[in-house]
Amino acid sequence: MSSVPPLVLISGPEQLLADRALRSTIDLVRETEPDAEVVRIDAATYEPGELMLHISPSLFGGLKIVVARDLDEAGDELIDEVTALAKAPMDGAVLVAMHKSGNRGKRALDALKKGGARVIEAPAIKSDRDKASFVSNEFRAARRKVTPEAVQALLDAVGKDLGELAAACAQLIADTTGVVDEEQVDEYYGGKVEATGFKVAEMAVAGNAGEALRLLRHALASGLDPVPIVAVLAGQLRQIAKVASAGNGSSAAVARDLSMAPWQVDRARRSARGWDGDRLGRAIQAVAAADFDVKGGGRDPVYAVERAVLTICRERTAR
């Protein structure tokens, strides 16, 4: 007999986690019911009675897994039928209801929970702190260790998209042995535009104009667009400003208040040394002007980003 109950609710907006939860649920069912049929229902094209038709016992027997996606976008017909089914689940079937967020379909959600549904959360992963935890958990689940510096480097390289981040973790887990460190991450992903942008920003906020320009010109010569590089410069300066004004609390406390990871707070604090509010403000203004120029407001995007980098370096070393 399957260890999965007849009602399962996957709740939350993070599609990667929701899809994983769905695959895991199907795999669990098929451990004891290898021939279980999976039927998917689309809320956007739902026809009245479709759910009850699919979930009714088959003449040929066998367990069915009926997946109702996007319950938060469903019409009244599907919500009514899910609600009714939650109150009286059918033998020989598992209903997996997926709901991203919002109040639409709340009646069905309440009925599912009251009916004893297994609830699997798929919360949004947006902040850097949440993404850092996600990476650490990926390695922990694979019984591998990863250094905090490697987590930082991976987020710097591919941290914007959770799917890319998960794929990068999987590749490092599969292709490396032992503890994953920063050098291994740089070997695999150091050439990505995000990683290059962070290296340029690191040199610029440290006032190292020669190295910042060398990295920038190499990146641009390799075909990288100035827009994301300017975005990384802006992000790094904003982090420094936020952390510098957050007081002298512990890294963990400041990270919690600013929705950052503790290592990001530590990095921003190191970068903030040698800066004051006025010079940091002028550097941020220079990057804002470059952002306007590289997005069509100026004639020469390359000149705009180089000027921003030089301004940051000049402000950092000014006294």
N, C-alpha and C positions, 0 to 999 in steps of 0.2 A: 504494500500500500504506500502511496506517495506521502512524503513528509510535508508536502505543500498543502495548505488548507484550500477549500473551494473558492475562497475570496482573497484576492491580493490587491493592494492599493499601492501604486508607485507614485509618490507625491513630491513635486519639486521641479524647478525650471532647468536644472543642469542636465542637458540632453545626454552627455556622455555617461553620467552616473545612472540616469534612468534606463538607458539602453543596456548598460551592464547589469542592472537589477533584473531587467526583463530576460536577458540571456541566462543569468544565473537561475532564475525561477524555472525557465523552460528546461534547463539542464537537470535541475533537481527532480522535476516531474519525470523526466525520461530515464532517470536512474532506475526507477521501478516500473515505469511505463514507457519502454523504448519506442513504441509505435504511436505514442500520443500525437494527435493531429493538432496543428497550430492554425487557428483561423484569426485573421486580423480584420478589425472593423475600423473604418475611417469615419470619424465624426462628421467630416465635411460632406460626405456623400451618403450619409446614413438614410436608410429607408425604414419606416416604421415596421416593427416586428422582426427585423433582421437579427437582432441579438437573440431573441427567444428561439428563432429558427435554428441558428447555428449552435446554440448551447443545449438544445434538446438532444436526448440520447439517440445515437445512431442505430439503425437496424442491424448493423454489423458489429455493434459493440465498440469497445475501445474508448479511452479517455480523450476528451477534447480540452484544448487550452484556447480560450477565446480572449483575444487581446483587444481592448477598447481604448484606442489612443485618443489623446486630446479631448478628454472629457470636459475640460474647461472651455472648449469651443463648441460643445455639442448643443443640439436643439433639444426642445422639451421631450421629444419622443424617446431619444436615447437615455436622457436623464431619468425619465419615468421608468423605463425598463430596467436600468441598472439598479434603481432604488427598489423596485419590486423584487428583483433577483437577489439583492442583498438581504432582503427579509426572508426569502425562501430559496436558498441555493439548491441547485439540481445535482443529483448524483451523477457521477461519471463526467464531471466537467469542472474546470478551473477558470474562473473569470479573473483576468488581470486588467484592472482599470488604471489608466495613466492620466494624471492631472498635473499640469505644469504649475499653475498658481491662480490666484484670484477667487472671487466669490461665485463665479458661474459654476453650477453643478454642485454647490455645497450640500444640497439636500441628498444627493447621491453619496457624497463623501461621508456625511454623517451616518447614513444608513449602512454603508460598508463597514465603518468603524464599529458601529453598534452591533453589527452582525458578526463581529470577530475577525474581520479581515486582517491579514498580515500586512502591516504598513511598513513600506521601505521608503526612506527619505532620500531625495536627490537634491540637496540644497544648492543654491547658487554658489559658485566659486569665482569670486571676482577680485577680492583684495589680494595683494601680494602675500600677506600672511597666510591666507587660506590656500593659495597656490603652493606656498612653501610646505605647508602641512600635507597637501596632496602629494607632492613629490616624495616627501619622506615616507608617507604611507605606502606609496607604490613600491619603494625599495623594501620597506619592512614586510609587506605582504609576500614579497619574493624571497624573504630571508636573506636580504643583502644589506650592507651598510653603505651609507653615502655621507660624505663630510658636509658640514654646513657651507663650506666654501664652494663645494660642487653644486649644492642646491642653488646657491646664489648665482653661480655661473650659468646653470641651466635655465633659470628664470630670466636672466639677462639675455640669453640667446633665443629662447623660444617660449617665453612666459606669457605671451598675450593670448594664445589660443590653447584651450585645455586639451583638445584632441591632439595637437602637435606635441604638447608637453607629455601626454601619456605615451605617445609613440616614441618620443625621445627616451623616456624612462625605460620602455620595453627594449629598445635597441641597446641601451647601455647595459641593461641586465643580461641580455642575451650574448652580447659580444665581449664583455669584460669579466674578469674574475677578481675576487677580493674586494677591498673597499674602493668604491668609486670616488675619485678625487677630482680636483679642479682641472688638472692637466688632461685627464681623460675626456672630460666634458669639452675642453677647449679643442682637443684633437678632433672630436666628432662635429662640433657645432660652432667652433670659433670663427668660421668664415661667414656665418649668417649676418644679415644686415643689423639685427638687433644687437648681436654681440659686438660687432664692429662699432656701432653707435655708442655702446657703453664704454668701450676702450677709448674712443675719442673723448667722450665726456669725462672719463676718469682723468685723462691727461690734462684736459682743459681746466677743470676745477682745481687741479693741483698746480696750475700755472706753468705747465711744461709745454710751451708753445711749439717748440721744434717737433716733439714727438706727436703732439695732437695734430699738427698740420700734416706730418708724414702719414699717419694713420688715415686721416681724412682724405688726402689726395689719392692714396692707394685704394681706398674704398670707392671713391668716385671714378677712378680710372677703371675699376673692375665692373663698373656699370651700376653701382648702387645709387638709388635716388636720394637727393638731399632731404626730402620731406621727412622720412622716418628718422634720419640722423638728427635733424633739428628737434623732432619730437622727443627723442631720448635726452638731448641736451636740456630741453625745457623740464622734462620730468625729473632729472637729477637735481637741477637747481631748485625746483619746488620742494623736493624732499629735504634738501639741506635747509631751506628756509623754514619748513614746518618743524623739523626736528630741533633746529636752533632756537625756535620760539616756544618749544614745548617744556622747557625747564630741565632740571637735573634729576628727574626721576629715573628709576631703573629702566633698562632697555625694554624689559617685558611690559612694564606699565605704560611707557610711552608708545610702544608698538601697539598695545591694545587700544589706546586712545586714538591713534592715527590710522588704524587698520593697516599696519605694516608688520613685517616680520622683525623680530628682535635684531637679527643680523643686519637688516637694512638700516635700522636705527643706529647701530654701531658704525656702519659704513658712512652714513650721513654725518655722524658726529665727527668722525675722522676727517671727512672732506670739509667740514665747516671750520676747521682750524685754519686761521689765517684770513678768514673772511669777517667782514662786519656788515651790518644791515644796509648801509648806504651802497657799498660796492656790490653786494649781492643783488640789491634792487636794480642797479644799473645793468648788471649782467643779465638779469631776467628780462629787462626791457629790450636789450640787444637781441636776445633770442626771440622775443615776441615780434620784433621788426623783421628778423630773418624768416620767421614762420609765415608772415604776410608775403614776403618777397618770393619764397620758394613755392608758394601756392598760387602764383600768378600775378602777384602785385608788383613784382620787380622784373627787370629785364634779364638778370643773370643770376640764376639760383645758386650756382657754384660759388660765385663771388660773395653772395649773401651769407652762405653758411660759413665760408672761410672768415669773413669779417666778424661773424658772431663768435667763432672760436677764438680769434685773436683778441676780441674785446673781453671775453671771459678771462683769458690768460692775463691780459693787462690789468684788469681789475683785481685779480687774485694776487698779483705781485706788487700792486701799488701800495704805497705807504703814506 
